[in-house]
Amino acid sequence: MAGHSTSRPEEAAAVLDLHVQRVLRSPGRTFSLDAALRSPVMRTALMGASGSGKSTVLMAVAGLLPGTHGHVRVGADTLLDTASGIDLPARARGVGVVFQDYALFPHLTVAQNLGFGMRRLGHSLNEADQARIDALIAQFDLGTLRAARPQDLSGGQRQRVALARALAPSPRLLLLDEPLSALDAPLRARLRHELAEMLERVQIPTLLVTHDPQDVEVLAQAVVHLDQGRVVSAPACATGGA
């Protein structure tokens, strides 16, 4: 059943501590997820071959994979602990997600996209919410684009909007699913460094899924490897990441 976030002082040394288990079945294939990692740093990269379960781990952590067993802890906060009956719904987990294709709402403006995740059921945005949106638009240099729609934005602009939208509700954890893979190589190289600067500035625990060693070098402070649904290496220091 759903519960409330609980504190675990003895776990405070771990920025991210998770063990997620789920069996997924589709025609002709059964995939068993049994991934455990404990990371002491703010930005951890999860690498692995295509089909190794990287994005599935993110879905489980975000609460988007019903029936997941195990635990997810961010600092002293518990988002999932099936042994204790805690399973916060996705909306209550305080997790911001940037999907591979950014998943911006095409019918909404930049400002409306940012405000979407801040809306409470049956309520309009209040003055504090509007101030938060204005601050993010300024922080991500989107002032001239606040009334634009996603189809009118460049790849780099869409990336900034997606990240700002994920940060708008002040999440306790940020999940990035191949956030640069949709960009061409020259733009990817430039935005990689911009993204690193943004992550350093916001200082929110981040789990990054990527297949690109350059992403790890610039964006991550530690890297773990996933194979067939299981973590096969403990968090190791990456060469980059401020």
Beta strands, then each sheet from edge to edge (+ up, - down):
strand 1: 16-26
strand 2: 29-39
strand 3: 43-47
strand 4: 69-74
strand 5: 77-81
strand 6: 86-87
strand 7: 95-98
strand 8: 173-177
strand 9: 206-209
strand 10: 222-227
strand 11: 230-231
strand 12: 236-237
sheet 1: 2+ 1- 4+ 5- 6+
sheet 2: 7+ 8+ 9+ 3+ 10+ 11-
sheet 3: 7+ 8+ 9+ 3+ 10+ 12-
end
